[in-house]
Amino acid sequence: MKQRIYVPNNFQYPDIICNIENVCKERNFELIRIDEKTCIEHTLLNRASLTLMTPYGYGLGVKNADFRIIPTHTAGIVGYSAKASLYFKSGLSTIDKIACPNPDDFMMKIGKILLSERYDIHAEFEKAKGTAAELLETNAVVMDYGNDRSLSSMDISEDWFETFEIPLLLGVWVARNEEEPKEVEELTRLFTSEILPDESAIFNSDDDTPEERQGRILTRWTDETKSALSQTLELLYYHRLLPEIPAIKIYGID
């Protein structure tokens, strides 16, 4: 049976997987790109040899999987990124629901945590289809990927860093203990672009923005990203999204 590599089809930083199709073809791996929720479910059902997983997905394995994090490449955002946004109509006094095309995704859950922690807003998602602009025609608040500069919005990763002062970790490579592919660390390195810096800058500056908004993408597993994962897991548990706080177990160490 082919070994299966799972990657969420909405992953927001392609540089760490830009060569994954070629590597999987060369090594006869089956590459599966599916939605984030199904990606987690299949990994928990032991169908995956290796998965690019969000902190939420990693945390869900605490009860039924002995996961190990492969300490090579990751994607952590520090500050502004335009990867996901909360859009809103002006003059709002309360928020009781949020239209969202992908309410089960980790980034959207992070947006809800932000609203609760920073603004004391406890709103529920309402699944909806359409672009942010289309959804704002019939909804007061919308959360979605990307950033439409023509709309009033809040950048989720930027607000996250201002609130918690830690990177927003988008994904880590995860495998079950003693079931990982051979030379798994080298494998994840081969998935990346040939020249992948430890971090890269993101910025937004245009005529309508009085000051440049900047952010960074962190691409290596470091003490900083490990600390960010630990604190994120605690927040997910506090907001009852995880059954307990899992230990962070590292391949080759734990």
Number of C-alpha atoms within 10 A of each C-alpha: 5 10 17 19 22 27 24 21 12 14 18 16 17 14 16 20 19 15 17 22 14 12 18 17 11 9 11 12 17 17 19 16 15 14 17 22 14 13 23 24 15 13 26 21 11 14 15 25 20 26 28 26 26 24 19 23 24 29 26 20 20 18 12 10 17 15 25 24 24 23 20 18 23 25 26 26 27 25 25 25 24 20 18 23 26 25 25 21 14 9 7 9 5 10 14 11 15 23 25 24 21 22 19 14 17 19 25 22 17 19 22 22 21 20 18 14 16 13 9 10 15 15 15 14 20 14 12 15 11 12 14 25 15 11 19 17 10 10 18 19 23 26 26 24 21 16 20 16 10 8 14 13 18 18 20 30 28 24 19 24 17 15 12 15 13 21 27 26 23 20 25 26 23 26 28 21 16 12 14 20 16 9 8 17 17 10 16 22 17 17 20 19 15 12 7 14 11 13 15 12 13 16 13 13 11 9 6 8 10 8 10 9 15 15 19 18 23 23 24 20 19 15 9 14 22 16 14 20 26 16 16 22 24 18 17 20 17 14 14 10 15 21 14 16 18 18 12 17 16 16 19 12 8 9
